[in-house]
Amino acid sequence: MGMIKLPKKSIDFFNNNYLEIFESGNLAEGDWNKKVAAWACTYTAAQDALAVNSNGSGVFAILNILKKYRGKNKVFLQSNTMYGVRTMAASSGLELCGYVDCSLDYLMPTYAQVEEFIGTLDKPNECVFLITHIGGWVNPDIEKIAQLCKDKGVALVEDCAHSLGSTLNEKHTGTFGDAGVYSLYATKTIPVGEGGIIVTQDKDLYQMLEKYVMYDRFEQKLDIGVNLRMSEINALLSYSVIQETEAIIQNKYQIADKYIKACEEYNWSYINPASGNQRSNLYKFILLSNSDKPEEEFSQITKRTSPVYDYALGSDHQELVRRHICLPIWYLLEDEIVDPVLSELQRQKLFLSYEYFIYL
């Protein structure tokens, strides 16, 4: 991981406004939190939004509300997800009832895989499906999955930690299901340090979430609640950066264009960031292998970042991990990092071609 860089406009905006917070004495529950939420509603077309201190906090809040007030007592996940998602699901007190296997083509579950799993549940209407959009891509089947969950009474919660700014048919992640949560963690496409944003189209759910994460100190409005608020300083920093979301994504596409050209020229398989009416935010640039020996195919690609995850939680975990690697693609990535990657992509394919020729 290289040093995270922020847009100059973001830094200037923060520097021009932070003294106002200290002078006002309003260090929590102020206008910058409201501005972050308002921006999220405008940008994603969500009905309501709420700034929280992390993606995990947002997921935790949603699961607790669904358990207490919507009668959901079980949760299932996809196999290729962050281990912390499993931890957060377990911390909510919901019973973990299994994992949906994922497609090797894009590292997420297909509609058919979700349908098959839901078919094994005795009472799907008591369940939550916590789905994760991987690497900046929207699950290509999310529209059909959302409708299936609605038909079966399954609450659909979208883990959008990777996917702020990602769309399918011009619809943002987080707005397909009951609620979604974005991450503003330091390594994400929109890097703030810490922070998360909940979005939902369900007014009743939003009102309960608002009371839950900003539980009133003087009047008990819900039976449950935890302080998961975002501080005003963090809200100002968040607002400073999220305003530049499109500029950050467009810069990453300039880097991705170089990788795509090399992949096409040297016959590498990759997940296309702009295919099928999809627009990835390019949190990751993912190479795929269809080889029987993917480790050998990737062996000479040393200029790589960590895989999406180096583990998975279902029966398909080994194949998911083995068959992909990720290339560096953060904001303002320098040519001195990109150029060696391009050279390795060329050199490794030439090496593999030579090995194949010798074998023949």
Buried (B, 14 or more C-beta within 10 A) or exposed (E): EEEBBBBEEBBEBBEEBBEBBEEEEEEBBBBBBBBBBEBBBEBBEBEBBBBBBBBBBBBBBBBBBBBBBBEBBBBBBBBBBBEBBBEBBEBBEBEBBBBBBBBBEBBBBBBEBBBEBBEEBEEBEBBBBBBBBBBBBBBBBBBBBBEBBEEBBBBBBBBBBBBBBBBBEEBBBBBBBBBBBBBBBEEBBBBBEBBBBBBBBBEEBBEBBBBBBBBEEEEEBBEBBEEBBBBBBBBBBBBBBBBBBEEBBEBBBEBBEBBBEBBEEBEBBBBBBEEEEBBBBBBBBBBBBEBEEBEBBBEBBEBBBEBBBEBBBBEBBEBBBBBBBBBBBBBBBEEEBBEEBBEBBBEBBEEBEEEEEEEE
